[in-house]
Amino acid sequence: MKRFENKLAVVTGGNSGIGYATAKELIREGATVLITGRRKDAIEAAATELGAIAFVADQSILEDIENLAEYVRNQYGTVDILFINAGIVGDMGPIEFTKVENFDNVMNINFRGAYFTLQKFIPVLNDGASVVMLSSIVASMHNSNSSVYQASKAALNSISKTAANELAARKIRVNMVSPGPTETEVMNKMGLNKETLTQIRADLTNKIPLKKMGSAENVAKMVVYLSSEAASFITGSEFVLDGGLTL
Ligand SMILES: NC(=O)c1ccc[n+]([C@@H]2O[C@H](COP(=O)([O-])OP(=O)(O)OC[C@H]3O[C@@H](n4cnc5c(N)ncnc54)[C@H](OP(=O)(O)O)[C@@H]3O)[C@@H](O)[C@H]2O)c1
C-alpha cells in the first residue's frame, strides 16, 4: 500500500517548479492531487503530464480562492494535504524606489493569498490534515533590494506558527519549508536578461557551502515527509534546505 492512497492533496502553483515536483511525488505515493495556477493552458498541460486535476485560480484573488475551496468541498468532501506554494519574487530594488504595484502584487500572492487560502480551507481540512507553507530562507534575512519579498515570507512564517497553534486541537499540523536557491522557473520570471541570470546563478553557487543549487525534487521530498505519518509530532516548525548558505 502506498503512503498516500485515498488521500487528497491540493497544491497551489502546481504548473512548474516546486509545486509541480511535489504534485509528482505525491501522485507517485498514491495521492489524488489537485493543482492550481493562473494560466489555463499551463495548468491543464501540467495536470495531463502528472495525472493530476487542474483548477484555474489566481491565489491573490479572494473569489478564486473561495471558488477553489467550494469546488474541492463539493467534489471531494475533505482535504488531507494542503501545500500553499504559489509565490513570486517580484521586482528587486531598494525600499526608496519600490513601486506600490510591486508591493501589492508580491504581498497579495505570497502573503494575503496564502493567508486566505489557509482560511478558506480550514473548514475543508480533515482533522489530522497536513498544511505546508512554502516560505524561503529570506524570511529571516535582510538583504538589500528584496524588502518586499523578504517581508512577505516573514509574514507567512508568522501566520503559519499561529495557525499551528490554532489548529492543533484538530490535530492539523502546519509547517514551513524554506528553500535557499533552487533551480526552477522563478528566477526566469524576474525580467532579467540571460547573462545576468547566469551570473547570479554562478555567484549563488559559489556562496553555497555545498557548491550547488537545490532542486525542486529536494524540496518536494521534504514536503512529502512533512505530510506523512512519520512527521505526526511536528508542527509549527520551519525546515531550511539551502546547502548551508545561511550557516
Ligand atoms: N526557486 C527558488 O529559489 C525558491 C527559493 C525559496 C522559495 N521559493 C518559493 O517557492 C515557491 C514556488 O516557486 P518556484 O521556485 O517553484 O517557482 P515557479 O517555477 O515560478 O513556480 C511558481 C508557481 O506558482 C504559480 N503562481 C504564481 N503566482 C500565482 C498566483 N497568483 N496564483 C496561482 N499560482 C501562482 C506559478 O504559476 P504561473 O507560472 O502561472 O504564474 C507556478 O506554478 C514560491 O512561493 C517561491 O517564493 C523559491
The ligand as a MOL file (V3000), in Angstrom:
LIG
                    3D

  0  0  0     0  0            999 V3000
M  V30 BEGIN CTAB
M  V30 COUNTS 48 52 0 0 0
M  V30 BEGIN ATOM
M  V30 1 N 13.2370 28.6980 -6.5810 0
M  V30 2 C 13.7860 29.2280 -5.5080 0
M  V30 3 O 14.9840 29.5060 -5.4630 0
M  V30 4 C 12.9270 29.4730 -4.2790 0
M  V30 5 C 13.5750 29.6770 -3.0570 0
M  V30 6 C 12.8060 29.9050 -1.9230 0
M  V30 7 C 11.4290 29.9340 -2.0180 0
M  V30 8 N 10.8160 29.7550 -3.2260 0 CHG=1
M  V30 9 C 9.3550 29.7920 -3.2640 0
M  V30 10 O 8.9000 28.5820 -3.8400 0
M  V30 11 C 7.5650 28.7670 -4.3350 0
M  V30 12 C 7.4660 28.1160 -5.7000 0
M  V30 13 O 8.3360 28.7730 -6.5880 0
M  V30 14 P 9.1990 28.0060 -7.6820 0
M  V30 15 O 10.6240 28.2870 -7.3660 0
M  V30 16 O 8.7580 26.6180 -7.8450 0 CHG=-1
M  V30 17 O 8.8700 28.9190 -8.9560 0
M  V30 18 P 7.9940 28.6530 -10.2620 0
M  V30 19 O 8.5680 27.5520 -11.0540 0
M  V30 20 O 7.8890 30.0170 -10.8570 0
M  V30 21 O 6.5950 28.1910 -9.7010 0
M  V30 22 C 5.6950 29.0910 -9.1000 0
M  V30 23 C 4.3090 28.5350 -9.2950 0
M  V30 24 O 3.3910 29.4220 -8.6330 0
M  V30 25 C 2.3920 29.7880 -9.5650 0
M  V30 26 N 1.8380 31.0860 -9.2250 0
M  V30 27 C 2.4560 32.2720 -9.0960 0
M  V30 28 N 1.5760 33.2160 -8.7690 0
M  V30 29 C 0.3770 32.6000 -8.6650 0
M  V30 30 C -0.9420 33.0340 -8.3530 0
M  V30 31 N -1.1970 34.3200 -8.0800 0
M  V30 32 N -1.9410 32.1330 -8.3460 0
M  V30 33 C -1.7150 30.8420 -8.6460 0
M  V30 34 N -0.4960 30.3670 -8.9670 0
M  V30 35 C 0.5260 31.2440 -8.9770 0
M  V30 36 C 3.0990 29.7680 -10.8880 0
M  V30 37 O 2.1860 29.7070 -11.9440 0
M  V30 38 P 2.3320 30.7680 -13.1590 0
M  V30 39 O 3.5540 30.3820 -13.8990 0
M  V30 40 O 1.0710 30.6070 -13.9190 0
M  V30 41 O 2.4670 32.1160 -12.5500 0
M  V30 42 C 3.9030 28.4910 -10.7490 0
M  V30 43 O 3.1000 27.3490 -10.9380 0
M  V30 44 C 7.3080 30.2700 -4.2960 0
M  V30 45 O 6.4910 30.5700 -3.1880 0
M  V30 46 C 8.7020 30.8630 -4.1040 0
M  V30 47 O 8.6600 32.1020 -3.4470 0
M  V30 48 C 11.5370 29.5040 -4.3510 0
M  V30 END ATOM
M  V30 BEGIN BOND
M  V30 1 1 1 2
M  V30 2 2 2 3
M  V30 3 1 2 4
M  V30 4 1 4 5
M  V30 5 2 4 48
M  V30 6 2 5 6
M  V30 7 1 6 7
M  V30 8 2 7 8
M  V30 9 1 8 9
M  V30 10 1 8 48
M  V30 11 1 9 10
M  V30 12 1 9 46
M  V30 13 1 10 11
M  V30 14 1 11 12
M  V30 15 1 11 44
M  V30 16 1 12 13
M  V30 17 1 13 14
M  V30 18 2 14 15
M  V30 19 1 14 16
M  V30 20 1 14 17
M  V30 21 1 17 18
M  V30 22 2 18 19
M  V30 23 1 18 20
M  V30 24 1 18 21
M  V30 25 1 21 22
M  V30 26 1 22 23
M  V30 27 1 23 24
M  V30 28 1 23 42
M  V30 29 1 24 25
M  V30 30 1 25 26
M  V30 31 1 25 36
M  V30 32 1 26 27
M  V30 33 1 26 35
M  V30 34 2 27 28
M  V30 35 1 28 29
M  V30 36 1 29 30
M  V30 37 2 29 35
M  V30 38 1 30 31
M  V30 39 2 30 32
M  V30 40 1 32 33
M  V30 41 2 33 34
M  V30 42 1 34 35
M  V30 43 1 36 37
M  V30 44 1 36 42
M  V30 45 1 37 38
M  V30 46 2 38 39
M  V30 47 1 38 40
M  V30 48 1 38 41
M  V30 49 1 42 43
M  V30 50 1 44 45
M  V30 51 1 44 46
M  V30 52 1 46 47
M  V30 END BOND
M  V30 END CTAB
M  END
